[in-house]
């Protein structure tokens, strides 16, 4: 806890899914101030606004979570928007944080930055060995450029920025809008709505063959704060659970946990996305002593219970 004493911490994207969980975990550590501006208070796309905010608030530590994100459908519909806004927000924030002599910056990358056919498990050293999966390449490449910037700034200016690569996140408070949500909240909503309507079948995208790894959002928040406390290197670091599951098996598990007893039809005309995703998570354990705590089964149950109680999309 001594690390956090007296610190002024800026969290971008604090109102988002991961941001809300991270702020709760940060509050428990007792920093002097948590700065959590919404986009109306700090538009990261506007350089002058970023410069003025940092000069006024003088944060010691910046945790950059803000991003424009979505599932495969959203990425396909808005590749230009996803590239520009994710790139410009990070580039300007890092530059202005350097100019303001911020003590440390933690930047969140994305699993989408990895090449489409990366050998499993994904090791950080494979990050540059190919082009990302096409449906989310603009988003993945925009976020990967922030790693280049941080490493270049460390080399030229000695700026202390670190870069983390979280796998797919899920948990209470996730986005359940079917146009924007990722796979777990989309499945939960579809199966629960099928129960309510009496539908005998649920249609899911792809053929179910790809594999994914998922990280419970509270675990991710703890990993980010552990890195902020104990890691100060140039190398990117994966944050994940190390547990791989096929989308087909995931669907079966979510159906069981939601009580859906009907059939599942796979729409193979829809894209599958990257064939496999599973991270090598040893670097996080070695460099700052972090590993995930919540199993996928427990995390799914908590998420389903939260969504049922919330009663909203």
C-alpha positions as CSV (number, residue, x, y, z in Angstrom):
1,X,0.0,0.0,0.0
2,X,3.0,2.4,0.5
3,X,3.3,2.7,-3.3
4,X,-0.1,4.4,-3.4
5,X,0.3,6.7,-0.5
6,X,0.1,10.4,-1.6
7,X,-0.3,9.5,-5.3
8,X,-2.6,11.3,-7.7
9,X,-3.8,8.7,-10.1
10,X,-5.6,9.5,-13.4
11,X,-7.7,6.7,-14.9
12,X,-8.9,7.2,-18.5
13,X,-11.9,5.2,-19.4
14,X,-12.9,5.1,-15.7
15,X,-16.6,5.0,-16.6
16,X,-16.2,1.9,-18.8
17,X,-16.5,-1.8,-18.0
18,X,-12.9,-2.3,-16.9
19,X,-12.5,1.2,-15.6
20,X,-15.3,0.9,-13.0
21,X,-13.7,-2.3,-11.6
22,X,-10.3,-0.8,-11.6
23,X,-11.4,2.3,-9.7
24,X,-13.0,0.1,-7.0
25,X,-9.8,-1.8,-6.6
26,X,-7.8,1.4,-6.6
27,X,-10.0,2.9,-3.9
28,X,-9.1,0.0,-1.6
29,X,-5.5,1.0,-1.9
30,X,-6.0,4.5,-0.7
31,X,-4.2,6.9,-3.1
32,X,-4.4,10.6,-2.3
33,X,-6.6,11.3,-5.3
34,X,-8.3,9.3,-8.0
35,X,-9.0,11.3,-11.1
36,X,-11.7,9.7,-13.2
37,X,-12.9,12.2,-15.8
38,X,-15.6,11.3,-18.3
39,X,-15.1,12.2,-22.0
40,X,-17.1,15.4,-21.6
41,X,-14.5,16.5,-19.0
42,X,-11.5,15.2,-20.9
43,X,-11.6,14.5,-24.6
44,X,-8.5,12.6,-25.3
45,X,-8.9,13.3,-29.0
46,X,-8.1,17.0,-28.4
47,X,-4.5,17.7,-27.7
48,X,-5.0,21.0,-26.0
49,X,-7.6,19.5,-23.7
50,X,-5.2,16.8,-22.6
51,X,-2.4,19.3,-22.1
52,X,-4.5,21.6,-20.0
53,X,-5.9,18.8,-17.9
54,X,-2.5,17.3,-17.0
55,X,-1.2,20.8,-16.2
56,X,-4.1,21.5,-13.9
57,X,-4.5,18.1,-12.1
58,X,-0.8,17.1,-12.0
59,X,-1.3,13.3,-11.8
60,X,1.7,11.2,-10.7
61,X,0.4,8.1,-12.4
62,X,-1.7,7.6,-15.5
63,X,-3.6,4.4,-16.2
64,X,-4.8,4.5,-19.8
65,X,-7.9,2.3,-20.3
66,X,-10.0,4.4,-22.6
67,X,-10.8,2.7,-25.9
68,X,-13.4,2.4,-28.6
69,X,-14.2,-1.3,-28.6
70,X,-16.7,-3.8,-29.8
71,X,-17.3,-7.3,-31.1
72,X,-16.6,-8.6,-34.6
73,X,-19.7,-6.9,-36.0
74,X,-18.7,-3.5,-34.7
75,X,-15.1,-3.9,-35.8
76,X,-16.2,-4.7,-39.4
77,X,-18.7,-1.8,-39.5
78,X,-16.3,0.8,-38.2
79,X,-12.7,0.0,-39.0
80,X,-11.7,3.6,-39.7
81,X,-13.3,4.9,-36.5
82,X,-11.7,2.1,-34.4
83,X,-8.3,2.8,-35.8
84,X,-8.3,6.6,-35.6
85,X,-9.9,7.1,-32.2
86,X,-7.8,4.4,-30.4
87,X,-4.6,5.6,-32.0
88,X,-5.1,9.3,-31.5
89,X,-6.2,9.0,-27.9
90,X,-3.2,7.0,-26.9
91,X,-0.6,8.9,-28.9
92,X,-1.7,12.3,-27.6
93,X,-2.0,11.2,-24.0
94,X,1.5,9.6,-24.0
95,X,3.1,12.6,-25.6
96,X,1.4,15.1,-23.2
97,X,2.2,12.9,-20.2
98,X,5.8,12.9,-21.2
99,X,5.8,16.7,-21.6
100,X,4.1,17.0,-18.2
101,X,6.7,14.7,-16.6
102,X,4.2,12.3,-15.3
103,X,5.9,9.7,-13.1
104,X,4.6,6.6,-14.8
105,X,2.0,5.6,-17.4
106,X,0.3,2.2,-17.7
107,X,-1.1,1.6,-21.1
108,X,-3.6,-1.2,-22.0
109,X,-3.1,-2.9,-25.3
110,X,-5.3,-5.7,-26.7
111,X,-5.1,-9.4,-27.6
112,X,-6.3,-8.3,-31.1
113,X,-2.7,-7.0,-31.7
114,X,-1.4,-10.5,-32.0
115,X,-0.9,-12.0,-35.5
116,X,-3.8,-14.1,-36.8
117,X,-1.9,-17.4,-36.8
118,X,0.2,-16.8,-33.7
119,X,1.5,-20.2,-32.2
120,X,-0.4,-21.1,-29.0
121,X,0.1,-20.1,-26.3
122,X,0.7,-16.5,-27.4
123,X,4.1,-15.3,-26.2
124,X,4.9,-11.6,-26.1
125,X,7.9,-12.2,-28.4
126,X,5.5,-13.3,-31.2
127,X,3.7,-10.0,-31.3
128,X,5.4,-8.8,-34.5
129,X,5.4,-12.1,-36.4
130,X,2.5,-11.4,-38.7
131,X,-0.6,-9.4,-39.5
132,X,-3.6,-9.5,-37.0
133,X,-6.9,-11.2,-37.8
134,X,-8.5,-9.1,-40.5
135,X,-11.9,-8.3,-38.8
136,X,-10.2,-6.4,-35.9
137,X,-6.8,-5.5,-37.4
138,X,-7.4,-1.7,-37.5
139,X,-8.2,-1.7,-33.8
140,X,-5.3,-4.1,-32.9
141,X,-2.7,-2.2,-34.9
142,X,-3.8,1.2,-33.5
143,X,-3.3,-0.2,-30.0
144,X,0.0,-1.8,-30.9
145,X,1.4,1.5,-32.1
146,X,1.2,2.7,-28.5
147,X,3.7,0.0,-27.6
148,X,6.0,1.4,-30.2
149,X,5.6,4.9,-28.9
150,X,6.2,3.9,-25.3
151,X,9.4,1.9,-26.2
152,X,10.6,4.8,-28.3
153,X,9.9,7.3,-25.6
154,X,11.7,5.1,-23.0
155,X,14.7,4.9,-25.2
156,X,14.9,8.6,-26.2
157,X,13.4,10.4,-23.2
158,X,13.6,7.9,-20.3
159,X,9.8,8.1,-20.0
160,X,8.5,5.3,-17.7
161,X,5.6,3.7,-19.6
162,X,4.6,0.1,-19.4
163,X,2.3,-1.9,-21.8
164,X,-0.1,-4.7,-20.8
165,X,-2.0,-7.1,-23.1
166,X,-5.2,-8.3,-21.5
167,X,-7.1,-11.2,-23.0
168,X,-10.9,-11.0,-23.6
169,X,-12.6,-9.6,-20.4
170,X,-16.0,-10.5,-19.0
171,X,-17.9,-10.1,-15.7
172,X,-20.6,-8.1,-14.0
173,X,-21.1,-4.7,-15.5
174,X,-20.2,-5.8,-19.0
175,X,-21.9,-4.5,-22.2
176,X,-24.9,-6.6,-23.2
177,X,-26.0,-4.6,-26.3
178,X,-25.9,-7.3,-29.0
179,X,-24.5,-4.8,-31.6
180,X,-21.5,-4.0,-29.4
181,X,-21.0,-6.8,-26.9
182,X,-18.4,-9.5,-26.9
183,X,-19.1,-13.2,-27.0
184,X,-19.9,-14.0,-23.3
185,X,-22.4,-11.2,-22.6
186,X,-24.0,-11.8,-26.1
187,X,-24.4,-15.5,-25.3
188,X,-25.8,-14.8,-21.8
189,X,-28.4,-12.3,-23.2
190,X,-29.4,-14.6,-26.1
191,X,-29.9,-17.7,-23.9
192,X,-31.8,-15.8,-21.1
193,X,-34.1,-14.1,-23.7
194,X,-34.7,-17.4,-25.3
195,X,-35.8,-18.8,-21.9
196,X,-38.2,-15.9,-21.5
197,X,-39.7,-16.1,-25.0
198,X,-39.8,-19.9,-25.1
199,X,-37.6,-20.1,-28.1
200,X,-36.4,-23.6,-28.9
201,X,-33.2,-22.5,-30.7
202,X,-30.5,-19.8,-30.4
203,X,-28.4,-18.8,-33.3
204,X,-24.7,-18.0,-32.8
205,X,-22.1,-16.6,-35.1
206,X,-19.5,-18.7,-36.9
207,X,-19.1,-22.5,-36.6
208,X,-18.0,-22.7,-32.9
209,X,-14.5,-24.0,-33.7
210,X,-12.4,-21.0,-32.6
211,X,-10.9,-21.0,-29.1
212,X,-10.7,-18.1,-26.7
213,X,-9.3,-17.3,-23.3
214,X,-11.3,-15.1,-20.9
215,X,-10.2,-13.1,-17.9
216,X,-12.6,-12.0,-15.1
217,X,-12.7,-8.2,-15.0
218,X,-11.8,-8.0,-11.3
219,X,-8.7,-10.2,-11.9
220,X,-7.7,-7.8,-14.8
221,X,-8.0,-4.8,-12.5
222,X,-5.8,-6.5,-9.9
223,X,-3.2,-7.4,-12.6
224,X,-3.1,-3.8,-13.8
225,X,-2.5,-2.4,-10.3
226,X,0.1,-5.0,-9.6
227,X,2.0,-4.0,-12.7
228,X,1.7,-0.3,-11.8
229,X,3.2,-1.1,-8.4
230,X,5.9,-3.6,-9.3
231,X,6.8,-3.5,-13.0
232,X,8.8,-0.9,-14.9
233,X,10.2,-2.5,-18.1
234,X,10.0,-1.9,-21.8
235,X,8.7,-5.4,-22.7
236,X,4.9,-5.9,-23.1
237,X,3.2,-8.3,-20.7
238,X,0.2,-10.6,-21.2
239,X,-2.6,-10.6,-18.7
240,X,-4.8,-13.7,-18.9
241,X,-6.2,-16.8,-17.1
242,X,-4.2,-19.4,-19.1
243,X,-7.5,-21.3,-19.7
244,X,-8.5,-22.0,-23.3
245,X,-12.0,-23.0,-24.4
246,X,-13.7,-23.4,-27.8
247,X,-16.6,-21.2,-28.6
248,X,-18.8,-24.3,-29.0
249,X,-17.9,-25.6,-25.5
250,X,-18.4,-22.1,-24.1
251,X,-21.9,-21.9,-25.6
252,X,-22.7,-25.3,-24.0
253,X,-21.5,-24.1,-20.7
254,X,-23.3,-20.8,-20.8
255,X,-26.5,-22.5,-21.9
256,X,-26.3,-24.9,-19.0
257,X,-25.6,-22.1,-16.5
258,X,-28.6,-20.0,-17.8
259,X,-30.9,-23.0,-17.8
260,X,-31.4,-23.0,-21.6
261,X,-32.5,-26.5,-22.8
262,X,-33.0,-25.8,-26.5
263,X,-30.8,-26.2,-29.5
264,X,-27.9,-24.1,-30.8
265,X,-27.6,-23.3,-34.5
266,X,-24.3,-22.1,-35.8
267,X,-24.5,-19.5,-38.6
268,X,-21.3,-20.3,-40.6
269,X,-21.9,-17.4,-42.9
270,X,-20.8,-15.2,-40.1
271,X,-17.0,-14.7,-39.4
272,X,-15.2,-16.8,-36.8
273,X,-12.5,-14.3,-36.0
274,X,-9.0,-15.5,-35.0
275,X,-8.8,-19.3,-35.0
276,X,-7.2,-19.7,-31.5
277,X,-6.4,-17.5,-28.5
278,X,-4.5,-18.6,-25.5
279,X,-1.8,-16.5,-23.7
280,X,1.4,-17.5,-22.2
281,X,1.0,-15.8,-18.8
282,X,4.3,-16.7,-17.2
283,X,5.9,-13.2,-17.7
284,X,3.3,-11.5,-15.4
285,X,4.0,-14.0,-12.7
286,X,7.7,-13.7,-13.0
287,X,7.9,-9.9,-13.3
288,X,5.3,-8.7,-10.8
289,X,3.9,-11.8,-9.1
290,X,0.4,-11.7,-10.6
291,X,-1.9,-14.5,-11.7
292,X,-5.7,-14.8,-12.1
293,X,-7.9,-16.0,-9.3
294,X,-11.4,-16.5,-10.6
295,X,-12.2,-19.6,-12.7
296,X,-14.3,-19.4,-15.8
297,X,-17.2,-21.4,-14.2
298,X,-17.3,-19.1,-11.2
299,X,-17.0,-16.0,-13.3
300,X,-19.8,-17.0,-15.6
301,X,-22.1,-17.7,-12.6
302,X,-21.3,-14.3,-11.1
303,X,-21.9,-12.6,-14.5
304,X,-25.2,-14.3,-15.1
305,X,-26.4,-13.6,-11.6
306,X,-25.5,-9.9,-12.0
307,X,-27.3,-9.7,-15.4
308,X,-30.4,-11.3,-14.0
309,X,-30.5,-9.0,-11.0
310,X,-29.8,-5.9,-13.2
311,X,-32.7,-6.8,-15.5
312,X,-31.4,-4.6,-18.3
313,X,-29.2,-4.7,-21.4
